[in-house]
């Protein structure tokens, strides 16, 4: 169980760093942080980890939301808006797995996704 907690903690920390990097306009570092976080959460879901599944999906939704924001902030070059929309949709799908059993963090992401501009 400790390995899963560490893996989840590392993913959430990387995701939080992605948000900070987005705020400081270091989009390259934000992308690297998202790329560190996403596979950890996906591995946890695929391997049937003992960590709460809904919490793991919520973490994945947060990572995908940050990825959407960073691609949106990068603008329409090299298909960034398409990547932004793809990540926005992936965040929404992850939240669908969480359902209505959400805490404040999840509700924040859900609200942010609803406010995110439709790009396509």
C-alpha positions in Angstrom: 0.0 0.0 0.0 2.9 2.4 0.7 4.1 2.1 -2.9 0.7 3.2 -4.1 0.5 6.1 -1.7 4.0 7.2 -2.9 3.0 6.8 -6.5 -0.2 8.8 -6.0 1.6 11.4 -3.9 4.2 11.8 -6.6 1.5 12.2 -9.3 -0.4 14.8 -7.3 2.8 16.7 -6.5 3.8 16.7 -10.2 0.3 17.9 -11.1 0.5 20.7 -8.5 3.9 21.7 -10.0 2.3 21.7 -13.4 -0.2 24.3 -12.2 2.5 26.4 -10.7 4.5 26.3 -14.0 1.4 27.3 -15.9 0.9 30.3 -13.7 4.6 31.3 -14.2 4.2 30.8 -18.0 6.8 28.0 -18.0 4.7 25.7 -20.3 7.5 23.4 -21.1 8.0 22.6 -17.4 4.3 22.3 -17.0 4.1 19.7 -19.8 7.0 17.7 -18.3 5.1 17.7 -14.9 1.9 16.5 -16.5 3.8 13.8 -18.4 5.3 12.6 -15.1 1.9 12.6 -13.3 -0.4 11.0 -16.0 1.3 7.6 -16.4 1.5 7.1 -12.7 -2.2 7.5 -12.3 -3.0 5.4 -15.4 -0.7 2.6 -14.1 -2.5 2.7 -10.8 -5.9 2.3 -12.5 -4.7 -0.5 -14.8 -2.9 -2.5 -12.1 -6.0 -2.5 -9.8 -4.2 -0.7 -7.0 -5.6 -0.6 -3.5 -5.8 3.2 -3.6 -9.3 4.5 -3.9 -10.3 4.3 -7.5 -12.5 7.4 -7.5 -9.6 9.4 -5.9 -7.2 8.1 -8.6 -9.7 9.1 -11.4 -10.1 12.5 -9.8 -6.3 12.9 -9.8 -6.2 12.0 -13.5 -9.0 14.5 -14.2 -6.9 17.2 -12.6 -3.8 16.3 -14.6 -5.8 16.3 -17.9 -7.3 19.7 -16.9 -3.9 21.1 -16.4 -2.7 19.7 -19.7 -5.8 21.3 -21.4 -4.9 24.7 -19.8 -1.3 24.5 -20.8 -2.0 23.7 -24.5 -4.7 26.4 -24.6 -2.2 28.9 -23.1 0.4 27.8 -25.8 -2.0 29.0 -28.5 -2.9 27.7 -31.9 0.4 26.5 -33.2 1.3 22.9 -33.8 -2.3 21.9 -33.1 -2.2 23.0 -29.4 -5.9 23.9 -29.3 -6.7 20.4 -30.6 -4.6 18.9 -27.8 -6.2 21.3 -25.3 -9.7 20.1 -26.3 -8.6 16.4 -26.3 -7.3 16.8 -22.8 -10.5 18.7 -21.7 -12.6 15.8 -23.0 -10.3 13.3 -21.2 -10.7 15.2 -17.9 -14.4 15.2 -18.4 -14.4 11.4 -19.0 -12.3 10.8 -15.9 -14.7 12.9 -13.8 -17.6 10.8 -15.2 -15.9 7.8 -13.5 -15.9 9.7 -10.2 -19.6 10.4 -10.6 -21.4 12.4 -8.0 -19.2 11.2 -5.1 -16.9 14.2 -5.2 -15.0 16.2 -2.7 -14.2 19.9 -2.9 -11.1 19.3 -5.1 -13.1 17.4 -7.6 -15.9 19.9 -7.6 -13.3 22.6 -8.4 -12.1 20.7 -11.4 -15.6 20.0 -12.5 -16.5 23.7 -12.3 -13.3 24.7 -14.1 -14.0 22.3 -16.9 -17.5 23.8 -17.3 -15.9 27.2 -17.6 -13.2 26.1 -20.1 -13.8 27.5 -23.5 -14.9 25.1 -26.2 -12.2 25.2 -28.8 -13.6 23.0 -31.5 
